[in-house]
Amino acid sequence: MTPRRALTLLTLAAGTWIVLVGVRASLKVSHGLRAEYFETATPGLSPAVAVIDDEVSLAQLTRRWDGDFPDVFRARWFGYLTVRDRMSCSFALTSDDGSTMTLDGQLLIDNSGRHGPVTRAATVDLAAAAHPVLIEYEQLGGGLELAWTWACDGEKPALVPARVLTPDRPAAWKLTAAYMIDIASTVLFSGLVVFGTFAALTLGAQPAWQWARARPAVLALSAFIVLTLLETWPLVTDVAHLSRTDNADAVLLDWVLAWVAHQAPRAPLHLFDANAFYPHRNTLAFSEAMIVQSAMAAPIIWAGGSPVFAFNLVTLAGFVLSGWAMYLVVARWTGSQFAGLTAGIIYAFNAHSFTRLPHLQAQHTEFLPLAVYALDRLLQQPVVKNAMKLALWFSLDALTSIYLLVLTAVALTVAFLARPDSWLSPRVRRVVQMVTLAAIVSAVVLAPYIAPYWQLYHEEGLQRSLDEALMFSAVWRDYVSTPARYHYRWWSYQWFSGSAFFPGVLGLALAGVALARGIAFTDRRARMCLAAGAVGIVLSFGPKVPGYSTLYALVPLLHSVRVVSRFGFLAIFAVAVLAGFGAAELRRRVSERTWRVLGPAMAIVAALELYPGPLELTRFEGIPRIYASIRDLKGVRAVEMPFYGGIASFRQANYMLNSTRHWQPILNGYSGVHTLPYQQFLVERLADFPSPLSMATLRGLGVTHVFVHADEVGPQTVASLENAAGLELVARQRDIMLFRVSLRDR
């Protein structure tokens, strides 16, 4: 087969696949059940989490609570179970404590009450139709267990699969079409991968492959784009709407991207004076400003894209750029393209980044390998050019995340100390001068970025204590935890506790080759990364490690780190680099023919082993239009009710996202760091809104408009609003009511 014919077939197949994906998205048929998780056993309260789940099981509960279960909680799943043929099915519920199953409005299984693991089952004849189904579960303390299974027409019992579950009643033809398209697109995509790999291997001497081999960096970038779309599936099927908006941190970061894009071209000197947490100043510093990610998102938002759309695209870019950066560094260090590709895959699609998918900082780690590479170049050639490159990559890394600023500073310091042959030499003065120059330039560049955080640190006392560091330090289970689909289902779920740093079997095996062959110690660059990874593991255990408290007292940067377990990411970085060196060592020991198969195989295995999907995403339907009604008004100060505090304060993140339609100052705010007096004052004063005390508080703060969520405040409060003094209803959209606040009671 000629390269031209192969390319034509690949193009036609890829085009067909894209059409199928588009048609599938247009059907708007999603699988799974609507799920609501409540942090109490008391009925009637709003859910803490509302998502779509593809199964009802203990593993699903573990994922939703991140392994940190409340002592008492409830959960329920509801939607439709659709079968295409009449069949007899036996359903079973295993739970500790109580659970029930309601089908077609009738209680089918009653396994309620406080008890240990108990299984109850019932058999029912199902007609070919969509059957309303409701599963309810309550945990009343003690052990946990949950599994909803079925066995139809004599088959073995299994978890009820997502393919027969839908959150909404589907049209029969749409469900059938979606099912057939899913099969066709899966087969077609698998064929694309197999045929593409075959063509690449068999047409190696042809012009098309020669062109690609002459541009390996471009080819690798293309590979990381494709791999990112696959590893984050099904995000690419609806980038504008699917997201992790079920997580308050992700919603907060949506707001951050939108705020920076809004404020930077208008008042860059007041970038940190964000519209949330009114009347406080420098409130953007309550969160990560993410200057680099915001710069990437700005053109999307300026063009009219939603903050969620921008967040998704920047997330995808993070995976691509992180993998590509590691590829460039390792390929340059080892001289092997496939070694670099394998290292890049291990580094980009790692357990830590996928566990922290709502945290946009965790996906943008592209500057860490580039900074270490620049340090290596500087130690070899201590000239101004290399010092400037080190300052550039470190500064960009710091501008993505305060955490990465600290992690990269630690990695560079340790890497420098691991190279005594470079600084204990006649060139030591020159090396020190250039390293100092890089540090000074970085400090000057980062000063405007660090200043608001430093101001809060001194004026507000906002710092992370040793007690917090101890609470969020690593445990040994973190290093054997991963959300990778195969590992998680087989064994990782039993260790998962919220953090995950398992780099994969292939990564460990290849890193083991580098260690066993001594390359990790004799190669100066590999030794730098090994030392950084080892120190990262030690620091991840925080105050549990002797001497950490002393280090905490001596190094102010550590005061900004609450989740010290994240130092464990340096271990993933080290394993990825060492895996590249291990792969290069294998390359030197096998024949050219063997390597043509082994090299691509390692990259493919790495991608398959680390695959976490399909990702569990929720649908973002946009911000209600009612918020735009105050956009062009002057002197507006707004608040949304109910004003949550304590454990429910994460709901305020949604209010912050709502404010992106008007950008008026709002009292509401959500962050990992917020002033306690602010929260206490407002939550206490506004708890019984619209009482005279709450109204006086709002007037005292200059509030002019109040958004009220009728479905959350309850019917009694809604009724009281009709006759509340000082409030005038000016707009309503479904359950959202907008009131104007008068200067005084009438």
Secondary structure, DSSP 4 states (H G I P E B T S, - for coil): --HHHHHHHHHHHHHHHHHHHHHHHHHT---SEEEEEESSS-TTSPPSEEEEES--BHHHHHHHTTT---SSEEEEEEEEEE-SS-EEEEEEEEEES-EEEEETTEEEEEE-SS-SSEEEEEEEEEPSSEEEEEEEEEE-SS--EEEEEEEETTPPPEEPPGGGEESSPPPHHHHHHHHHHHHHHHHHHHHHHHHHHHHHHHTTTSHHHHHHHH-HHHHHHHHHHHHHHHHTTTGGGGTTTEE-TTSHHHHHHHHHHHHHHHHTTT-GGGTT--SSSTT-SSGGGGS---HHHHHHHHHHHHTT--HHHHHHHHHHHHHHHHHHHHHHHHHHHHS-HHHHHHHHHHHHT-HHHHHTTT-HHHH--THHHHHHHHHHHHHHS--HHHHHHHHHHHHHHHHH-HHHHHHHHHHHHHHHHT-HHHHSSTTHHHHHHHHHHHHHHHHHHHHHHHHHHHHHHHHT-----HHHHHHT---GGGGG----HHHHHHTGGGT-SS------HHHHHHHHHHHHTTHHHHSHHHHHHHHHHHHHHHHHTGGGSTTHHHHHHH-GGGGG-S-GGGGGHHHHHHHHHHHHHHHHHHHHHS-HHHHHHHHHHHHHHHHHHT---S---EE-----GGGGGGTT-SS--EEEES---GGGGGGHHHHHHHGGGT---BS----SS--HHHHHHHHHHHTTTTSHHHHHHHHHTT--EEEEEHHHH-HHHHHHHTT-TTEEEEEEETTEEEEEEPSS--
